[in-house]
């Protein structure tokens, strides 16, 4: 892939990640949908944190979408996702569908960033081992 194609693919992954977060996580929390409260309850969290978590997710996604703050947004979102994974581990959620979902989501998020930022590719290159 050339640079232009990688950047385009990165923005497509970034957009898909942002749309997923907005539709599946942020909107239910900020709109006060029962599914968001039930999810937190199932993880042992008080439902009073639903709105706060929704706002944090929204801020982190917005930071991720702005090129100047994209890495900060990704780091903060990774921290939030890590906390969610820890909560799933604590309550014994299914491994591949619930607990590891944060890893899948983070790989998608960081993959989009890696593709659209040459500087990040320089820090984390994909290389082959030559004998």
Phi, psi and omega in degrees: 000140175274173185302317182296317179295320179295318179297316179297314179298321178297317179291327176295312177298319178299315179296319179295319177299312181297317179296319178298312181299317180297314184281321187265340186233308186289308182301312179302324180288312184285338178270001177068031180289143183299328181300325179291315179295319180297321179298316178294319178301316180299331181269002177086015179263145173294141183291348178295346180271355184303309184294317179301313179297320178300317178293319177299314178301317180297314179298317181294320178294318178297318176300320180296327183282339180272120184309320181294331184244013186298318181293317176301314178300319179293319179296313180296319179294323177298320178297316179297317179295322177299320176297320177296320178296319179298321178296321178294321177297316183300321182267000177076035177297157176304137187297301190283329183270332184243302186296312182277357179301326177298325176293315179301314182296318179294320177298321178296312181298309181291328176299317177298318180293317180299318181291326184268353182236103179303325179297323178290323177295329178290325180284322181238072181283154171259116183236163175249145180277124177249135180281000000 
